[in-house]
Every structure is written in C-alpha cells, then in structure tokens.
C-alpha cells in the first residue's frame, strides 16, 4: 500500500516534533463532534477517503515517534449526520446533529505528548517535504466480527482529547492497526451496500470507555454521493 504524505517538522523549546499528513488531504470527508453529546463524534466519508484514512491509521501504527495529522476542520458536509436507533442498536438515540468540525491527530502513548501543546506545534510547522510511505499489505488485519469494545479495549487503552479544533487519539501500534479496519471495511464494502440494504446506511462504530467520563464513540458513516440523501435509516 502506498500513501503520498508530507512530512513537517516543528520545534517547541527543546523539543522537536515530526508531523505526517496525507497528501493531499482526503476529499469528501468530515469529522464532527455532536452538538448534543460531547463524547460522540461522527465521520462521514466516501470510499476513497475511507481507504486513505485507513492507511493513515496503519502509518500511525508504524510511526511511534511521529504525529499523524489529518486536517479536516475546514471540510463541510452538505448534510449533517444524524444518529438513528438502528445504527446504534439501542432503544434511545440523541438524534444529534454534528456541528463542530474537527481535525484528527493520531499519536502514541510513548510520546507523552500534552494535548495543550498541539496548537503551538501546529502553528510552527514548516512547509514540509513530500514523500511516499510504503506499507506492506499484511499490515492490515482482517476485519473481525467481534465488537471492538469487547475484543480490544481490555488489552489496549485509547485516550481522546479535543484541543485546538482537533480530536487527538492516543494509543499504540496494535490498537491503530486494528482500528484501521473500521475504515478499510467501509472502503471495501460501503460501495454497493445500498443495493442490498436500501433502508439502512453502511457504518461502523468505535466505542470505548474512559475513567470519569461517559463512554466515547465514533460513528463512521459511508456516504456514496456525498449529499446525505442516500442515508436512509
């Protein structure tokens, strides 16, 4: 798998940071924080964007000393994502409208990076150097049938912070590799899903608990026409 990237560097005091961005930023994708539930996030994207973001998660797994940044906060979806009961398979649904667009930043626990540093690091990034990341196809695990919260959360922790209009997700290599499948699955199976299941949209959910907070979740929705009109729950 190949992913064109731009490698940026920034210095903050005695610390130097390496920031990787997909090149160009994947089109047709928006990440938003739900206005009615601060612990819920929506990603609406098409198949091409899902594949590129999935590969970016694999790159994050192989880059423990780098920050992988996908700048999405200026993206806009023509229609707001809505959460429906059948998507979450539960009795209640907030019917939340996602209104706060965010960037995505993936980083390893070992960096001990403070989220409050991100805004200044981002402002100090240089123009960057274009490169191409080469990733073995075997890096991507098969998409499992066991839900993420039962299969992985007991072994690997995921931490999230929102700072400077960015969702920062902190984990480790096995976790990032596993979560890449949630995007790669949508890239492979999202197209054509409307023909065999016209009454529901195609989506995946990442859910994880955090101490002292409500459970966190990211709802990843495939949107073929990028109009929202094909999303029928």
C-alpha positions, 0 to 999 in steps of 0.5 A: 500500500502506498500513501503520498504524505508530507512530512513537517517538522516543528520545534517547541523549546527543546523539543522537536516534533515530526508531523505526517499528513496525507497528501493531499488531504482526503476529499469528501470527508468530515469529522464532527463532534455532536452538538448534543453529546460531547463524547460522540463524534461522527465521520462521514466519508466516501470510499476513497477517503475511507481507504486513505484514512485507513492507511493513515491509521496503519502509518500511525501504527508504524510511526511511534515517534511521529504525529499523524495529522489529518486536517479536516476542520475546514471540510463541510458536509452538505448534510449533517449526520444524524444518529438513528436507533438502528445504527446504534442498536439501542432503544434511545438515540440523541438524534444529534446533529454534528456541528463542530468540525474537527481535525484528527491527530493520531499519536502514541502513548510513548510520546507523552505528548500534552494535548495543550501543546498541539496548537503551538506545534501546529502553528510552527510547522514548516512547509514540509517535504513530500514523500511516499510511505510504503506499507506492506499489505499484511499490515492490515488485519482482517476485519473481525466480527467481534465488537471492538469494545469487547475484543480490544479495549481490555488489552489496549487503552485509547485516550481522546482529547479535543484541543485546538479544533482537533480530536487527538487519539492516543494509543499504540501500534496494535490498537491503530492497526486494528482500528484501521479496519473500521475504515478499510471495511467501509472502503471495501464494502460501503460501495454497493451496500445500498443495493442490498440494504436500501433502508439502512446506511453502511457504518461502523462504530468505535466505542470505548470507555474512559475513567470519569467520563461517559463512554466515547464513540465514533460513528463512521458513516459511508456516504456514496454521493456525498449529499446525505440523501442516500442515508436512509435509516 
